[in-house]
Amino acid sequence: MKNEIDETIKGLALLNKVSEEEMRAMIEAFRKSPDDDIEDLTGLYMEEFRKTHPEEMQKLISDLIDEMRNDYSIMQNDKGEITLIIHSLYDEPQNPRFVYDGSDTALLFINLFSTLLIKNINAETIEALDKNEEISVVEVLCGKTARQYKAELRKVKDVKPLYIG
């Protein structure tokens, strides 16, 4: 077990371009920090990583954003009203529209520059879309509601020409 820890510290030290002693000190400081300082230390660590490994950091952020874009939920209540829950990654909504064609794919146009592709919509939800004029959209950030708004529903002949992919 000690060898595994030593190897991990050695790898972290190489990755961060610091000595093993400095890495041990950083880890120890992190372990002794009160909870409110952990975010500060994590932020400092990420900032240092961004400076020393810009390409890796860009890829990490890009992958995280892609993962978050593909993480959404569509729910329907007893009245047939639909709520779409998404991560808050977008600018302020302006005249948002939920565009669908009756297939399992739709687009949420949040504003002129932000669009979210929604895939694998189940048949029950597609039926409910036909019975509604709008859906509720809830944007979540760090597990809390960041923003809520209504998006007008628009049924089109074919949604595929509206997106690339």
N, C-alpha and C positions, 0 to 999 in steps of 0.2 A: 504494500500500500504506500509506504514512504517513497519507494522508487517512482511510482506512478505520479505522486504529488510533485516530486522533484522534477520529473520530466515535463509535467504540465507547466510548472513555474519556469523552467528553462525555455519551453516553447513560447510562453507569454512574454518572457523577457526578450527573446529574439524578435518576436512580432512587433513589440513596442520599442525596440532598439534601446533597451535599458539593461543594466546589469541584473543578475539574479537577485542580488541583495536589494537593489532598488525595487524590484518587482515584489519581493517578500514584504518589504516595508509598505508598499502600496496596498497589498492584500491585507496586511495587519491593520493598517489605518482604516481600510474599508470595513473590516470586521468589527472594529471598536467604535465606529461612527454611530451616532444616534440616527434613527430612521430619517429625520428630515435632512440630514447631511448626505445620505446615500444618493439622493437624486443629484445633488451637486457633484459628488464624486463620479457618478455615472456620466454626467454631462461632461466633466473634465476629461474622463477617459475617452469618451466618444469624440470629443474635440481633438484630442491628441491623435487618436486613430485616424481621424479625417485628414489631419495635417500630414501624417507619415505614410498613409496608404490611401490617397485620394481615389484611385480607380476602384479599389475594393469597397471603399465606403459608398461610392456612387452606385456600384452594383448591388450592395446590400440594401440601400435605400430604394432603388428601383424594384428589386425583388419584393421588398416589403410592401411597397405601394401596389404592385401588381396583385399580390396576395390579398391585400385589403380591398381592392376593387372587385375581386371575385368572391368576397365574403359579404353576403347580404341575405336578408330573410324577407320573405313575403308572408304576411299573416292576414287572416280574414276573421272578423268577429261574427257573432251570432246574427247580426243585421246584414251581413254580406259586405260590410265596408272593408276596404283593403288598406293595409299599412305596409310600406316598404321600409325596412331598416337597413341603413348603409353606414359606412364609415365616413366621417367628416373629412373629406380630402379636397373639397371643391370650394370655389369662390361662392359668394353670396348668390342664392337662386334669383333669377330674373325671369318671370313668366315661364315657370317650369311646366314641362309637358311629358306625359308618359305615353309613348307611341307604341302601338301593338297592332298585329294583323290577325290575331286569332291562333297563331302558332305558339310554340313554346319559347319564343324569343321576342324581346321588346327593348326599347331604348328609353332611358330617362334623360331628357334634355334639361339640364339644371339651369344653364344659362348659355349664352352664345358660344362659350369656349369649353364647356364641361358637359360631357355626355357619358352615361354609364350603360353598358350593354348588360342586359338581364337575360340569362339563359335558363332553360329547363323549368319553365313555368308549368305547374301541373294543370291538368284539365279542369279541375274544380275552380281554380283561381281564374283561368281563362273565361269560364262561364260567368264568374262574378264580375270580371272586368266589363263584360257586355252589359251588365245591369247597373253600372255606376257611371258617374260623370267625372269623378275625380278620385284620387287616392291620397292618403296621407303619407308623407315622407318624413322619417325621423333620421337625422344624422347623429351618429354617436361618436364621441371622442373620449378615449380613456374610460370607457364603460359608463359614461354619463351622456345625457341628451345635450347635444351642442346646438341643435336647431331643429325646428319642426315647421313644415309647410305643406300646403296642398299642391298637387300637380294635376292639371287638367288631363283627362284621358282623351286620346285621339286614336280612333281605329282607322288604319290605312289598308290599302289593298295588299301591299308587300313592304315589310320593314327592312328587308335585306339590302335594297339599294341605298338605304340611309346610313349604313355603317360599313366600315372596311374591316374585313376579318372573315 
